[in-house]
Amino acid sequence: MEQLNDFLVKAISGTEWPMFILLIGGGLLLVLYSKFLPYRYFGHAIAIARGKYDDKNAKGDVSSFQALSAAVAATVGLGNISGVAIAIHDGGPGVVFWIWMTALIGMGIKFYSCSLSIMFRGQDSEGKLQGGPMFYITQGLGKKYKPLAIFFCIAGIFGFLGVFTANQFTETFMSVIQPSDSLFAMSDFNWKLTIGFLLAIITSFVIFGGLSKIAKVATTIVPFMVMVYLIAVIVVMAMNASQILPSLKLIIAEAWNFNTVVTGGFWGLVIIGVRRAMFSNEAGLGSAPMYHGQSKNEEPIREGLVAMLGPFIDTILVCTFTAVVLILSGAYLEDGSGIVMTLNAFNTSLGNWGGVLLMVIVSAFALSTLFTYSYYGVKCLSFLTNAKIGRFYNWYFVVMIVFAAVASLELVKNLIDLSYALMVIPNMIAVLLLAPKVNVAAKTYFSKLKNEKA
């Protein structure tokens, strides 16, 4: 395990700058290229998500709201709770500012990539309509770019495993119940193994039901779990109201701590922020286009606008609330896994029942993320082989949940960071090359919308 972890660390160091340049440089280019047009239609995006423009006769498997819910279910998860804690612990409060910046850029990236997911849809081996990076690469750029699509899918087979979620859920459970060796005569390892098996079994009941069942469950869980978490965080903030403003000031001040530039620490801080933001909202990763490509929507720009709401919900809202709680409680200064730091922050303000409340919230986050991630992996394997073989990914997925429950945080974090960086490279290349086609469609769509309102 140590040798594998050492390899992952070395591989990550080699992918950091290509990922950073494509995600931030490419994302900024898209934002400027769009002339900020998608951001100016934020209200229109909300109206689309609410179903105002739904077309029941359109091709696809789920509504735009269901696609958004499923995509957000994958992103509003333990990355927003544990990932943010790890980022602040590693890079300090200033990391949060760069998470915000990456999220705003991510909104533009998701607008373009999810517009492309409708614009260039393909079919799998069973003739079912499909969307996602592998399809807009091959359909939009042409067959000669298929190696990029294959590269993306190979990285996705590892990146879309629910290992980080399973690992951090287990950490939370162990921290809340604090089992002793004598409890039911089980060691900590056996407890973790048991939790892993239970997670795998519960996940199996949903993921083997296919996209429709995943989308239905996600639509039910996501709005509820986000609301409960935000209420809990607001209560903590209200109990420490005097510390909110100083915490926000600390974020801004530390974000521009140029005293660290000489040692390279400043850029390390920025990269940590970018990486954790990508882990939080998955902009540039190519995951959300897989769900949005299944929407009952014939209008690419409309779907892109809905998808743009994802980074705003999971990063600008959820991650910010998590960060403020961690900073005002001082929990980020403690050593431990990300979820334990957040747990300590809740316990500091709410007492012992704060840990129980977080456990309930984390359970919903973890399960919804596991449900949706499996679908991404199925699509990747299906593209590499065929739809029938692709469904076997679910078996591999549940086995890896058990492995992740007992694995170290460092190994799991490095595996995900490397896989994500490798997926960003082919996806962002495709999005940047196809961006002019989205701009043409956007010009037509917004002109038509303006005329309808006139």
N, C-alpha and C positions, 0 to 999 in steps of 0.2 A: 504493500500500500504506500509506503514511504517513497519507493522508487517511482511509482505512478504519479504521486503528488509532485515530486521534484520535476518530472517531465512536464506536467501541466503548467507549473510555475514558469519554466523556461519557454514553453510554447506561448503562454500568455504575454510574456515580455516582448515577443516577436510580432504579436498581432495588435498591440496597444495603439501604435501610431497609425497604421492603416485604418483601424476602426475609428480612431479619433478624427482623422482627416475626412473620411467618408461621412461619418455621422454628423459632425459639427460643421465642417467645411461644406459638405454636400447639402446638409440641411439648411444652412444659411443661404446657400445659393438658391435653393428651392423657395425659401421664404421671400427673397428679393425678386426672384423670377416671377412669383405669383403676384407681386406688387401688393402684398398683404390682403388680397381679395378674399380668401377664405375666412380670415379673422373678422372681416367686416360683416360677414353673414353668419355670425355666431348665433343670433336669435333665430334665423332661418333654419340652422342646423338643429336647434332644439325642437322646432316645429316639425321637422321631418322625423326626428326620433320619436316624437309623440304620436306619429301615425297619420298626420294630416295629409300626406301625399302617398300613402300606401296604395299599391295596385295589386289587388288579389289575383288578377289574371297574369301577372308577370311571372316569368320563369324564375325558379329558385326553390329553396326548401324552407327558408325562415324569413321572418320580417326583418326590416332594418333594425328595429328595436331589439329583437331577439339576437341578431348578430352582434350588436353593440354590447348587449348584456353578456353574451358568451365571451366576447373579446375582453371586456372589462373584468369578468369573472376570473380570467386567466391572469390579468395584470393587477387588479385590486386583490392582493393576497398577502402572503407573508413577506414578499419583497417590500411592500409598503410599511410593514411593521418591523421586521427583522433586518431587511436590507438597508433601510434608512439608518437604523441603529448602528449597524456595522460600518456604514459610510462615515457617520459622524465620529464614531470611536476611532476610526483609522485616519481620518483627515481633518477632524475638528468641525465646529459649527459652520464654518465657511463653505463646506461641501454643499450645504443645502441650497445656497445661492446658485451654484452651478447645476444642481438638480433642477431648479426652476428654469434656468436658461435652456437646458436641454429639453425640458418638457415643452416649452413654447416652440422651440424648433421642431420638436417631435410632432406637434399638432400639424405643422406644415407637411412633414414627411408622411404622416398618416393620410392626410388629404390626398396627396399624390398617389401613394401606393394603393390605397383602397379604391380610388377612382379607377386605377388600372386593373384592379381585381374584377371589376364589372366590365370594363372595356374589352379586356382580353380573357374571356372565359374559354375553357376547353372541356373535354369529356374524358372520363376515365375509361378503363377497359370494359366496363359494364354499360357504357353509354350515358352515365349520369353527369349532369352539369357540375363543373368544378372551377374554382378560382384560387388564386394565390400566386406567389412569386414564380413558382416553377412553370405556371401557365402564361403569365405575362412576359416571362423571359422567352419561352419558346414560340408563343403566338405573336407577341409584339416585336421581339427582336429578330426572330427567325430561328430555324433549326440549327444554324451554325453556332448559336449561343447555348445549345443544350448542355454542354459541359458545365456552364455556370449553374444551371438548374439542378444538375446531378450533384454538384458540389454543395449547393444549398441543402438539398435533401439528406445527404450523408451527414452533414453537421447537425441537421434537425433531428435525426434519429437519436442523437445523444442529448442535444440541447433541449428537446421537448419532453424529456423524462421529468417526472415530478420529484426528483431527488432532493432539491433544496427545500421544497414544501414539506415533504415527509420528514426530513431531518429536523427542521425547525419546529414542526408540530410535536414531534417526540420530545424535543428539548423542553417545550412549554409544558407538556403533560407531566414530565418528570419533575419539573421545577415546582409545579402547583401541588402535586400530591406528595412529592418527596418520599418515595417508597424506601423503606429500609430493607436490608438483606433478609430480614426475618419475615417480612410481609408476604404471606402466601408462599413462603420458602423460595422466593425468586430473587436472583441477583439483578442489578441494574441492567445488565446486558439482556437477560431474559425478559425483563419488563419491556425494554426497547423492541426486542424481537416480537413480543406479543402485540405491542402497539402497531408495529409495522404490518403484521398479519391482519389485524382488524381493519386498518386503513385500506389495505389491498382488497379485502373482502367487500367493504362498503363501496369502494370505488368501482369494483367489478359490476355491481348491480346496475350502475348507470351507464358506464362506458360501453358495455356490450349491447346497449340499446340503440347505439348510433347517434347521428347528429341531432335528430328531432328531439330525442329524449334528453340529450345534453343541453340543448337550447332551452327546453321547457324548464328543466331544473334550475339552470343558470338565471333565467328570467324571474323565477320565484325567489331565489336566494339572494342575488346581487343587490337589488334595491334595499332589502331588509337589512342585510349585513353591513352595508355601507352606512345606513341611517343609524343603526345601533352603535357602531364604532365611533361615528362622529359625535353622537350624543355623549358617549362615555368620555371622549377626549375633551369635549366642551365643558363637562362637569369638572374634570381635572384642572382645566385651564381657569375656570371660574374660581376654584378653590385656591389658585395661585395667581390671581389676576395681576398682582403687582409685579410679577416676574415675566409677564408676556412681552411687554415692550422691550425690556433689557435683553430678552432672548432673541427677539427679532433684530435688534441693533447689533448684537454679537454676531449673528449670521452675516449681516452686511459688512461689518468691520473685518471679520476674519476672512471673508471671501477675497478681500483685496490686501491680504497680508504680504506685501511685496518683500518683506524681510527674508522670506524663504526662497525668493527667486534664484539667488546665487547658488544655493545647494540643489536646485531642481525640485525642491519641495512644493513650490507653488504649482508647477505643472502637474506634479503628482496629485495634488489636491484637486485640480480641475479634472484630471482623468478619472479619479475615484468618483467624483460627482457625475461625470458623463456615464461611466460604467454602471453605477447604481441607478441612475435615472433610466438608462436603457433597460436594466433589469426590472425596474418598476413599471414603466409604461410600454416597453418593447417597441418603441418607435424605431424604424429602420431595420428591425429584426425580420419582418416579413410574416409574422404570425397572424396578426389581425386581418390582413388581406385574405387569409384562408377562410375565415368565417364570413367576412363581408362579401366575399366572392360567391357565397351561397344565398345571398339575399334575394328576395322577390322584388327586384328592382332593375329596371331597364335603363336607368339614368345614372351613368358613372359618377358624375359630379355630385349628385344628391347623396350617393353612398359615401363618397369621400368626405362630405361635410359632416355626416353622422359620425364617421370614424374619428374625425378630428376631435370630437368631444371626449374620447377615451383618455388621452394624456392629461386633459384638464381635470377630469374626475379623479383619476388614480394618483396623479403626481402633484398638481397644483393644490388640490384640496386635501386628499388623504395623507400624502407624504408630509405636507407642511404641518398639519395638526400633530402627526406623530413626532416630527422633529422638535416642535415647540415643547411638547410634553417631556421629551428626553432631555432637552437643554435646561428647562426651568427646574426639573427635578434633580439635575446633576447626574442622572443615571448613566449618561454616555461616557463618563469618566471612569466607570468601573470596568474591570476586565470580565469577559464572559461572552457567550454567544449573543447574537443580536436580539433574539427573542427574550433571553434572560434579562438583558438591559431594559427592554421595554416593560417587562414584567415588574422589575424593580421600580420603574417609574410609576406604574399604576399602584403598586403596593404602598409607595411612599405617600401618595395623595389620598388613596381610597381605603387603605388598610388591607387586611388579608382577603377581604371579599373582592378587592380589585383584581387579584390574580385569577380568581374564579371567573369573573366577568370576562377578562381577557381570554381565558381558556375557551369560553363559549364562542366568543368572536373569532378566535383563531381557528376553531374547529370548522366554522362555516367558511372562512377564508380558504383554509387548507383543502377542504373537500371540493369546493367550487373550482379551485385552481386545478386540482388533480383531474376532475371530470373533463375540463376543457383542454388541458394539455394533451391528453391521450389522443384527441381527435387530430391535433397537428401532426403527431407522430405517425398516425395511420395514413394521413395524406402523403407524407414524405415517403413512406415505404411503398405505398400504392403506386406512386409516380415512378419509383425505381424499379418496381416489379409489375404487379397488377393489383386490382382492387381486392381480389380474393386473398392473395398473400398479405396484402396491406393490413387486413383485419387481425392478422396474427401479432401485430405490434402490441395490441392490448395485453396479450399474455406476457410479453417481455416487459411491458410497462408496470404491471402489477408485481412482478418479481423484483424489479428494481426499487419499488416502494419499500419492500422489506429490507433490501440491502441498504438503502438510504437511512432507514431508521436507526441502524447500528453503526453507520459510517461516521467519520469525523467531519466536522463542519468545514475544515480547511480543504479537504479532498473534494467535498460536494461543491463548495463555492468555486474552486478552481476549474472543475469540470464544466460547470455552467458558464463561467466567464469566458473560457476558451471557445466553447461551442457557439455562444452568442456572437463573439467577435468574428468567428468564421462565417456565420450566417449573414452578418451585416454586409460583408464585402460583396458577394454576388448580388444581393438584393438591392443595395444602394447603387451599384453600377447600373443595374437595369432601370431603376426608378429615375436616375439622372438622365439616362439616354432616352427614355420614353416621356420625360416631362413635357416636351413641346406638344405632344399629342393631347396631353391633359389640358394644357393651356388653350389649345384650339377649342376643345369641348367645353371648357369653362367659359370662354368668351361667348359661345353660342348660348349656353345655359343661362348665364346671368343676364344677357341681353333679352332673352325670352321672358325671364322672370320679371325684369324691369318693365317690359311692355305689358305684361299681365296685370301689374300693379298700377299702371298708368291709367 
